[in-house]
Amino acid sequence: MPFMEAVRLALATIRVQKLKSFFTLIGVTIGVMFLIAVVSIVEGMSRYVENDFAGKLFGVNTFTLRRWNDFNTDDNLDWREIQRRPRLFAYDADLVRSVLPPGSSSAITNETFMNANSPFARPRQVQAVATEAAYFTIKKFNVTLGRAFGPQEVNIGARVLVIGVDVAEHFFKGLDPIGRELRMNGVPYEVIGVIEKQGSVFGFSLDRLAIAPYTSPLHRAIRPRGDIEAMIVQAPTKDLVSDGMDAAREALRASRRMPPGKPDNFALETQDEAMAFFDGIKSKMVIFGTALPAIGLVVGAMVIMNIMLVAVAERTREIGVRKALGARRRDIMSQFLVESATLSVVGAAVGIGLGIGLAATIAALTPLPAAVAPWSIVAALVVGAGVGIAAGIYPASRAARLDPITALRQE
């Protein structure tokens, strides 16, 4: 039987025996549906992290000096040893600044969540940031209303705030926030600017910011011991990032009198560490996320195999007639394999459509982004065909081995 004729026969069977075909294909359909949905979510997260997340959290051509890493990919770290690391202070930041490549920018940053309040709205928790003037340039925060604070205000420790859109809308809804008072930890600050909308990362709003000079009382409210949480450094070019990190490392190690061979007692972190961290999460998501589709595909293969065995039993006489007319074993076997693969591919095609719809629904209703990868559609069709062929081998071999005389006697 020609290939296209076998495909036509399989499609005719699906059309005529709708209920039977539904139960035949449901396993493959569900398996492929979840496979497409999982791959789409993982792909969407990967693109989001690469294009938006890393850029918004770290900035371009930057590295961050911390006491310890925010994103850790080493499972062998001794956390008790890390807890004993010395804290970072402003003089450490000044030392690093003195050795950075020309044209570099830097800003001390201390961040935490704290309650803010104003006379016009109920108190609300905001992301408080105590930093320096260069922070706005490094993070590419454009101030659309009012202005950002400058080095002079940082020098005198002015009680001024630059806030995000969400903070402005909550505390000063329907009002011009510029020049109004917002209390942070009970201390009054004057709002002098509003940053353009930043959006969100995995459902967390980046517009709940309240940014004040590092030298203002907000610094002590966040870090009562007077130490600093981090220092962000932006190199003029991507090539100079590693040079800046090497210079900072050498200066800090020399300042702390660390002997050669001893591990750093501080962390220098780039967006590469964050990407490596999320790559680890992505690989685990793929492993766990494909377990359910794999079970569905195994169940689908078993159902298809049983249905094909029934088909062989129902068409025994037809097989006998074909063999009597000269059909070879491989002709009979290829016919049933094509039919089995066609059934599975149809189920996979339906699963692809449902999977794309499921991924779009998840992206619309949850913070998880989704992006359908074209290769996943091709892979799903190949997997569908493979499942059909694997499930059809035994029934096809049974049909090919039938004795034509015995088959012709079958009623």
Secondary structure, DSSP 8 states (H G I E B T S, - for coil): --HHHHHHHHHHHHHHSHHHHHHHHHHHHHHHHHHHHHHHHHHHHHHHIIIIIHHHHH-TTEEEEESS-SS---TT--HHHHHTS--B-HHHHHHHHHHS-TT-EEEEEEEEEEEEEETTEEEEEEEEEEE-THHHHHTT--EEEE----HHHHHHT--EEEE-HHHHHHHSTTS--TT-EEEETTEEEEEEEEE----EETTEES--EEEEETTSHHHHHH-TTS-BSEEEEE-SSTHHHHHHHHHHHHHHHHHTT--TTS--SSEEE-HHHHHHHHHHHHHHHHHHHTHHHHHHHHHHHHHHHHHHHHHHHHTHHHHHHHHHTT--HHHHHHHHHHHHHHHHHHHHHHHHHHHHHHHHHHHHHSS------HHHHHHHHHHHHHHHHHHHHHHHHHHHT--HHHHHH--
